[in-house]
Amino acid sequence: MGRMLDAFPTETLILHKKDGTTAEVTALVDDDMIHCDDASVIIEEDDIYERTLPNGAKEYYRIIDRGFYKGAHGIPDNYQSKVQKLSKSIAEKMMVEVKEKPHKLFISHSSKDKPYMEALSEMLEDIGMPDGSFVCTSVAGHGIPGGAKIYDWLRDQFLKCDLRVLFVLSRNYYESAASLNEMGAAWVTKVSDTLLLLPGFDFSDIKGCVDPREMGISFGMDDDELKHRLNEFKDTLISEHHLPAITQARWERHRDRFIKTIREIAASNEKENADDAEGDQQNEPVVGQYDVGSIPVDSAFLLVYAAAGDGQIMKIQVLGSPVQVSASGKQFMKDLSQRESARWVEALDRLIRWGWVKPVGHKGTVYELTGTGYNKADWLKDGMEINTDNEPLDELKEFPQD
């Protein structure tokens, strides 16, 4: 396959890579485009072309979009790079900077806060953060390379990159051993850091290596302060990563949408937690009901009659007959059938499982009410209006059995 630019007036340019290396490239310079059909050279955004004019003067071009095109129909793979002409002073300054460690943003967070991270990653993409410039392991496309061991990879990044760590702090963060390990690693290597406190987490909640006196971004701030802090964070990233400028109006749309999304996620989480709490409350034992999680009449009677007497429940088996259950000497079983035995053994088992009675001794025949058991017994007696002056079998007739 022939060279696409053979018929054009090409020249030799020096390509200054972001890692400080250089390469000679045969290319065609055309106003704000530079064409190169040597696909063996890796050309990337923010690389700089150096051009020497016939009189010895130099021109510099920063690559804004490398413009790689796959070859077809006799045309080889090629670059049609969009470029921006730079002054010598700015180009030299940038070439010095690129020889330094590349900047990278690592977002240290709890995987349980993934919805927040998706919103954050979207905002970073909106301001122009290119692929690979930030790492957020919970978001597809921004994780670590497949197969890499996360702590080995992190240690390598700490050494090779000018790393900024964004600590996204929450209660989930402090419950995550992995997150706390990342915090420790960042502290040891003394990398730059920024704090982002999610809704429901305050500066006073900060523990560990992070200095709680350090001012960060908190959703507990008033709106003006929050927006100001996010503006500063955006400006820091644009400066460190040499991002194209973004108009204030466009940035404010992205910023305000991010704030709105974070607050919607927090509200949704609060509602879900409230619903869970309500569900747990509904599943608490309820007087006289038979539903799962409720207190069946049989268990309630055993507890109430035991509390009215000596606080003990007996489970005894004699000469191979079915197990008999009694409370404070009161008989509950209508007969000595296996059916009745199973009914009252199950009633006792529930009380044991709930922690309202406990076994005494090692034979499993005597059980005593716990402090909670006595409290529940009083509650049940009043709520169900159980008259312990009556024998259990007579009083049970007032409570229809399913």
N, C-alpha and C positions, 0 to 999 in steps of 0.2 A: 504493500500500500504506500503510495507516494506521500510526500509532505504537502500539506495543504497550502503552506505559505511560500513554497518555492518560487512562485511567480511574482511575489511581492517584495518590496524593499524592506527586508527585515534588518534587525540590528541585534547586537549582543547586549543584554541587560544583566545587571546583578540583582538577584532576588535575595533580599534579607529576610530570613525566617524569624518567627517569633521566639525560637529557642536559641537565637544568636548565630546560627549557621548561615552560610551563604551558598548560592549556586549560580552558575552562568546559564542564562536562558536566551535562546534565539526567539525573538518576538517581533510583532508588528505593533507600533504605537500609533493609535488613531484617536486623537482628542481624549475623550474620557473612557476609552476602551483600550485594552492591550490584549492582543491575540497571541496565543502560543499553542503550537500543535505537538509539543513534546510532553506526552502524558506520563512519562517516567518521572517528571518533576512534580512534587506535591505542592500545590499552590493553595493557600488558605487565606481567609479574611484576615486583615490587619498585617499581612506580610507587606513588605515595601520593595518596590522596584526602584533601582538606581540606574539612571540613564546618563551616559556621557555624550555630550554634543561634540561635533567636529572641532569646535574652538576650545574644548577642554572643560567647559562649564558642565555642571551636573544638574539634573532634574530628578525629582523624587515623586513617586506615586504610591499612595496607600491603596491597597486592594479592599474595596467595599464588598464586592460580590465576586467570588472567584469564577462563576459562570462555567462550570464544567459541562461539556456536551458529549454524549456517547456517539462515536462515529457510526456511519452507515453509508451504503451505496458508494463506496470508494473514498469517502471522507473519513480521515482518522479521528480518534478521540482528540478533543481539543478544549482549550480554555478560551473563553471570551470574557475576560475579567473587566468588570466595571471598576474604575479607579477614581481617586480624588488626588489632584495635584497638591503637593505640600511644599512649603518653603523649606530651605535648607536647614534652618534652625529647628523647626518643628520635626522634620524628618530625623535629624541627628539625635534629637531628644528622645524620640520614639524608639530609635534603634538602640539607644542605650538602655531604655526601659525594657525592651523585649529580651535583652540579654539577661535580665534578672529572672527570677523564678516566675512562672506564669501564675496569675491570680486564679483562685478557685474558691467558690463558696460551698461550704459543707453545712447542711442543715441537720443539726442534731435534735432528734425528736423521738417521741414515743409512737410506735406503729398504731397505737390505739387512737391517735389523733390524725389519722390518715385523711379524713375529709378536710380538715384545716390545711393540711399539706398540699392537697390538690388545688385549693384556692390560692395558696401562696405561690406554688409553682406556676400557675397560670399568670399571676401578676408579674413574676420574674420574666416569663416568656414575653409578656406584653411590652416590657420596657426594653426588650432586645437582647436579653441574656442568651448567648448562643448555646447550642448543644455542647455538653461537656464542661460548661463553665460553672455549673452548680450541681451538687449531688444531693438528692433527696430519695432515700432508699424505698420509701413507701409509694412513690409515684412512678408508674411505668415510663421508661425512656430516660429516667434520671437516676437510675440506680448504679451499682458498681458492676464491672464487667462480669459476665457469667463465669461461674466456676472459681472466682477469686474468693479467698478467705477474707472476710470483712475486716478483721483487725490487722492482718498483714497488709491489706490494701490501704487501710487508713494510715498506718505507720508510713507506708511509702509516700502517700500524698502529703503527709505532714513534712516529710523530708524534701520532696521535690517541688512543692508548690508554695507560693505565698498564699497561705490558706487563711481565710476568714471563716470562723465558725459562727453560725447563727443558732443560738440556743433557744429552741421553742419550748418554753417552760410551762408545765401544767402539773396537775396532781398525777396524771398518768406517767409523766416523765420521771418523777421521783419514785414511782413504783416499778420502774424498768431498770433492771441491772445493766442491760446493754447501754441504755442512755447514760447512766451514771459512769460507766466505763469510758464512754466517749468524752464526757465532761472532764474526767481525770486526765485522759490523754491530751486533751486540748490545753489543760492547765500546765502539764509537764512541759509541753513544747512551746508554751508562751505565745500561741498564735493570737492574731487579732480576733476579737469576738464582738458580737452584738446580741442583745437580749430581746426576745419577743415573748411577752407574757400573754397567754391565751385567756379568754374570759373565765372568770372564776378563780384566777390565780394572781396573787398580789406580790409586790416586792418583799413584803414581810414574810412570805412563805418560802423565800429562797434559802437553800441550805447548800452545804458542800463547797466546792472550789470557786463557784461564781460569787463575785463580790456583790452583795445586795445593795451596796451604796452606788454601784454603777448605774447610771441612768440608761434606760432602754426604752423599748416600745411596749406599752401596756394598753390593753383594751379596757382597763379600769380608768384610764385618763379621760378627761373631757375631750370632745371632738376636735377642738382647735389644737390642743397639745398632741393628740394622736396623729392628726394629719401632718403637723409640723415634724414629728419624729419620723414618720414614713417618708416625708420629703427628703429629710437628711439621709435616710438609708438609701433611697433611690440615687441621690447625688453621689454618695460614697461608691455605690456599685458602678455607676456610669464612669466615674473617675478611675477606679481601679481596673475596670475591664475595657476601658477606652470604647465605650458604647456610643453609637450615634446619638446626638441630642434628640430629645423627645419634647414636643411642644407641651407647654403647661396645661393647656386645655385637655389634650389627649391623656396626659399623665393623671390629671385629676379624675377623669372618667374611670381609668383603670384602678386608681387608688380607692375611690369611693365605692366602686363595685366590690373590691376586695373587702373593705370594712363591712359593707352590707352583707356579703356572703358569710363572713366569719360570725357575725352576730346572728344570722339566720341559723347557722349550724349550732351555735351555742343554745339558742332558743329551742331548737329541735331536740338537742340532747337533754335539756332541762325538762321538756315535756315528756320525753321517753322515760327519764328517771322518775318523774312524778307518776307516770302511768304504771311503771314497775312497782313503785312503792304502794300505789293504790291496789295493784294486783296482789301484792304480798299481804296487804291488810285484808283484802277480801278473802284471801286464802287462810287467814288466821282462823283458828277454831271458833265457830259460832254456836251459840247456845241452842241445843235442841235440833240442829240440822244433821242430815245424814250425808251431805255432799262430801266429796274428797276434801280434806283439809278442815273439816268441821268437827264438832264434838258430838258423837252419837250419844243417845240417851243412856245406853248401858255404861259407857265410860264415865259419864257425868254422875250417875247414881253411885258407882263404886267410890268415886272420889268424895262426893258429898257425905255419904254415910260413914266413910272412914274418918273424915274430918270431924264428924259429930261424935265419934267415939274415941278410941285409943290411937287413931291415926295410922292403923295398920290394915293391910290387906293380905289375906292368907291364900296360898295356892297349894292344895294338898291332894295327894293321890294315895288311896288305900287299897291294897290287895288287888291291883290290876283294874280297879274300877276307873271310870273317867275322872279326870282332874276336877276337883271342886274348888270354887272361888267364893270367898266370903270377905266381908269388911266389918271390922269391929264386932265380930261375932254374929253379924246379920247374914241371913241366907238370901241369895239372889236367884239361885237356880230353881226353876219350877219342878225339875226332876233330875235324876242322875243319868240322863241320856247323853250320848256323845255330842248331839246337836247343841244341847244347853251348855255342855262343858266347853265346846269350841267357841260358842258365843261369848262367854264371860272371860275365857282366857284371852281372846282377842281384845276384849274391852280393857283388860289389864295391860296387855302389851302396848296399846296405844298410850296409856298413861306413862309407861316406862319410857317409851320412845320420845314423848314430849318433855321428859324430865320432871314430871309432876310427882312421881313416886320413884323410890330407889330401893334396890334389894338390900336386905340386912342379913349378914352372915353369908355362908358359902353354899347353902343347900338349895337356894332359889325357892324357898317356900314362904318367906316373910318379907313383906315390902312396907316401907314407911313413906308418908307424904313428905315432900320437900317443902321449903318455905314457899316456893312458887305454887306448889300443889295446894297448900292451905289457902293462899290468896284466890286461886282459881275456884276452889271449892266454895268459898264464901260468895264469889261472883255468880257461880252457877246456881247455888241454892236460892239466892235472891231472884236471879233472872228467870229461873224455871219454876220458882215457887214450890220447891220440894219440901214437904213436911216430914222431917226425919223422926217425928214422934210415931209415925205409922211404920209398919213393917215394909221393907222394900218391895215385896211381891204385891202388897196392897197398893202402895203408892205408884208402882209402875203401871197399874191399870188406868191411871189418869193420863198416861202418855202412850198414844197409839203406836204400835210397832209395825214397821214395813216388813 
